[in-house]
Amino acid sequence: MTASFIVYPAIDIRGGKCVRLIQGDYDQETVYHDSPVEAAQQWEAGGADWIHLVDLDGAKEGRPVNDQVIGQIAASVKVPVQVGGGLRSEADVDRLLELGVARVILGTAAIEDRAFVERVLARYGSRIAIGIDARDGYVATRGWLETSTIQADVVVRELADKGAETFIFTDISRDGMMKGPNVEAIVQLAAASGRTVIASGGVSTLDDLAALSAYASSGVGGAIVGKALYTGAIDLVEALQLAESI
């Protein structure tokens, strides 16, 4: 496995604006930018190699809601964009990929509609990532509003066998709390899957990125950084320099 580590600036879209929630709570929202398109252009100008988008309205509704904005972002930047939030049908996946999105992320569907996930993995391969959002080791679904009885490591093993190459893992207890990622759980998932795992949630310092990137050769392929970039706790240029030193 080639060691590389990518920093993914996150743009969470709700009501057409760039926001951040705390632990997925829709009642704890901070608006960081009125224009997600301008936010994406800002991160690209800062040197980002990828941009991570979440359709928060879509995650709650179970269907893409902000796809017009997402299409505008994909068209306005040259770097690849990955998107998650409410993707539960092949038509939704097809549409976002046609809009220029490089990779789509399936979360709830990985638990609730395995046949659909396996079909799109067979069709699109590496353009499909699996989002694993966990609470106490169990996968949460529907915008984190529900918690399943399925353990995260079981899901990643099963879907790796079906062709999934990339997993995005969020420990919900760490998300938006600026308390650091759950490095141990991320490394365990990379080992369980034998595939690339991207860390999400809790990355708040360069030290957090360094702790994760130390496991690049073990399959920890990057980190999604949101609140820390918007508050200035992490400087994107410094984060990218750290990632390039791997």
DAMOSUL-V630297 format. One record per residue. N is the residue number from 1. RES is the residue in three letters. BURIAL is + if it has 24 or more other C-alpha atoms within 12 Angstrom, else -. Layout:
n=N res=RES burial=BURIAL
n=N res=RES burial=BURIAL
This chain:
n=1 res=MET burial=-
n=2 res=THR burial=-
n=3 res=ALA burial=-
n=4 res=SER burial=+
n=5 res=PHE burial=+
n=6 res=ILE burial=+
n=7 res=VAL burial=+
n=8 res=TYR burial=+
n=9 res=PRO burial=+
n=10 res=ALA burial=+
n=11 res=ILE burial=+
n=12 res=ASP burial=+
n=13 res=ILE burial=+
n=14 res=ARG burial=+
n=15 res=GLY burial=+
n=16 res=GLY burial=+
n=17 res=LYS burial=+
n=18 res=CYS burial=+
n=19 res=VAL burial=+
n=20 res=ARG burial=+
n=21 res=LEU burial=+
n=22 res=ILE burial=+
n=23 res=GLN burial=+
n=24 res=GLY burial=+
n=25 res=ASP burial=-
n=26 res=TYR burial=-
n=27 res=ASP burial=-
n=28 res=GLN burial=-
n=29 res=GLU burial=-
n=30 res=THR burial=+
n=31 res=VAL burial=+
n=32 res=TYR burial=+
n=33 res=HIS burial=+
n=34 res=ASP burial=-
n=35 res=SER burial=+
n=36 res=PRO burial=+
n=37 res=VAL burial=+
n=38 res=GLU burial=-
n=39 res=ALA burial=+
n=40 res=ALA burial=+
n=41 res=GLN burial=+
n=42 res=GLN burial=+
n=43 res=TRP burial=+
n=44 res=GLU burial=+
n=45 res=ALA burial=-
n=46 res=GLY burial=+
n=47 res=GLY burial=+
n=48 res=ALA burial=+
n=49 res=ASP burial=+
n=50 res=TRP burial=+
n=51 res=ILE burial=+
n=52 res=HIS burial=+
n=53 res=LEU burial=+
n=54 res=VAL burial=+
n=55 res=ASP burial=+
n=56 res=LEU burial=+
n=57 res=ASP burial=+
n=58 res=GLY burial=+
n=59 res=ALA burial=+
n=60 res=LYS burial=+
n=61 res=GLU burial=-
n=62 res=GLY burial=+
n=63 res=ARG burial=+
n=64 res=PRO burial=+
n=65 res=VAL burial=+
n=66 res=ASN burial=+
n=67 res=ASP burial=+
n=68 res=GLN burial=-
n=69 res=VAL burial=+
n=70 res=ILE burial=+
n=71 res=GLY burial=+
n=72 res=GLN burial=+
n=73 res=ILE burial=+
n=74 res=ALA burial=+
n=75 res=ALA burial=-
n=76 res=SER burial=+
n=77 res=VAL burial=+
n=78 res=LYS burial=-
n=79 res=VAL burial=+
n=80 res=PRO burial=+
n=81 res=VAL burial=+
n=82 res=GLN burial=+
n=83 res=VAL burial=+
n=84 res=GLY burial=+
n=85 res=GLY burial=+
n=86 res=GLY burial=+
n=87 res=LEU burial=+
n=88 res=ARG burial=+
n=89 res=SER burial=+
n=90 res=GLU burial=+
n=91 res=ALA burial=-
n=92 res=ASP burial=+
n=93 res=VAL burial=+
n=94 res=ASP burial=+
n=95 res=ARG burial=-
n=96 res=LEU burial=+
n=97 res=LEU burial=+
n=98 res=GLU burial=-
n=99 res=LEU burial=+
n=100 res=GLY burial=+
n=101 res=VAL burial=+
n=102 res=ALA burial=+
n=103 res=ARG burial=+
n=104 res=VAL burial=+
n=105 res=ILE burial=+
n=106 res=LEU burial=+
n=107 res=GLY burial=+
n=108 res=THR burial=+
n=109 res=ALA burial=+
n=110 res=ALA burial=+
n=111 res=ILE burial=+
n=112 res=GLU burial=+
n=113 res=ASP burial=-
n=114 res=ARG burial=-
n=115 res=ALA burial=-
n=116 res=PHE burial=+
n=117 res=VAL burial=+
n=118 res=GLU burial=+
n=119 res=ARG burial=-
n=120 res=VAL burial=+
n=121 res=LEU burial=+
n=122 res=ALA burial=-
n=123 res=ARG burial=-
n=124 res=TYR burial=-
n=125 res=GLY burial=+
n=126 res=SER burial=+
n=127 res=ARG burial=+
n=128 res=ILE burial=+
n=129 res=ALA burial=+
n=130 res=ILE burial=+
n=131 res=GLY burial=+
n=132 res=ILE burial=+
n=133 res=ASP burial=+
n=134 res=ALA burial=+
n=135 res=ARG burial=+
n=136 res=ASP burial=-
n=137 res=GLY burial=+
n=138 res=TYR burial=+
n=139 res=VAL burial=+
n=140 res=ALA burial=+
n=141 res=THR burial=+
n=142 res=ARG burial=+
n=143 res=GLY burial=+
n=144 res=TRP burial=+
n=145 res=LEU burial=-
n=146 res=GLU burial=-
n=147 res=THR burial=+
n=148 res=SER burial=+
n=149 res=THR burial=-
n=150 res=ILE burial=+
n=151 res=GLN burial=+
n=152 res=ALA burial=+
n=153 res=ASP burial=+
n=154 res=VAL burial=-
n=155 res=VAL burial=+
n=156 res=VAL burial=+
n=157 res=ARG burial=+
n=158 res=GLU burial=+
n=159 res=LEU burial=+
n=160 res=ALA burial=+
n=161 res=ASP burial=-
n=162 res=LYS burial=+
n=163 res=GLY burial=+
n=164 res=ALA burial=+
n=165 res=GLU burial=+
n=166 res=THR burial=+
n=167 res=PHE burial=+
n=168 res=ILE burial=+
n=169 res=PHE burial=+
n=170 res=THR burial=+
n=171 res=ASP burial=+
n=172 res=ILE burial=+
n=173 res=SER burial=+
n=174 res=ARG burial=+
n=175 res=ASP burial=+
n=176 res=GLY burial=+
n=177 res=MET burial=+
n=178 res=MET burial=+
n=179 res=LYS burial=+
n=180 res=GLY burial=+
n=181 res=PRO burial=+
n=182 res=ASN burial=+
n=183 res=VAL burial=+
n=184 res=GLU burial=-
n=185 res=ALA burial=+
n=186 res=ILE burial=+
n=187 res=VAL burial=+
n=188 res=GLN burial=+
n=189 res=LEU burial=+
n=190 res=ALA burial=+
n=191 res=ALA burial=+
n=192 res=ALA burial=+
n=193 res=SER burial=+
n=194 res=GLY burial=+
n=195 res=ARG burial=+
n=196 res=THR burial=+
n=197 res=VAL burial=+
n=198 res=ILE burial=+
n=199 res=ALA burial=+
n=200 res=SER burial=+
n=201 res=GLY burial=+
n=202 res=GLY burial=+
n=203 res=VAL burial=+
n=204 res=SER burial=+
n=205 res=THR burial=+
n=206 res=LEU burial=+
n=207 res=ASP burial=-
n=208 res=ASP burial=+
n=209 res=LEU burial=+
n=210 res=ALA burial=+
n=211 res=ALA burial=+
n=212 res=LEU burial=+
n=213 res=SER burial=+
n=214 res=ALA burial=+
n=215 res=TYR burial=+
n=216 res=ALA burial=+
n=217 res=SER burial=-
n=218 res=SER burial=+
n=219 res=GLY burial=+
n=220 res=VAL burial=+
n=221 res=GLY burial=+
n=222 res=GLY burial=+
n=223 res=ALA burial=+
n=224 res=ILE burial=+
n=225 res=VAL burial=+
n=226 res=GLY burial=+
n=227 res=LYS burial=+
n=228 res=ALA burial=+
n=229 res=LEU burial=+
n=230 res=TYR burial=+
n=231 res=THR burial=-
n=232 res=GLY burial=-
n=233 res=ALA burial=-
n=234 res=ILE burial=+
n=235 res=ASP burial=+
n=236 res=LEU burial=+
n=237 res=VAL burial=-
n=238 res=GLU burial=-
n=239 res=ALA burial=+
n=240 res=LEU burial=+
n=241 res=GLN burial=-
n=242 res=LEU burial=+
n=243 res=ALA burial=+
n=244 res=GLU burial=-
n=245 res=SER burial=-
n=246 res=ILE burial=+
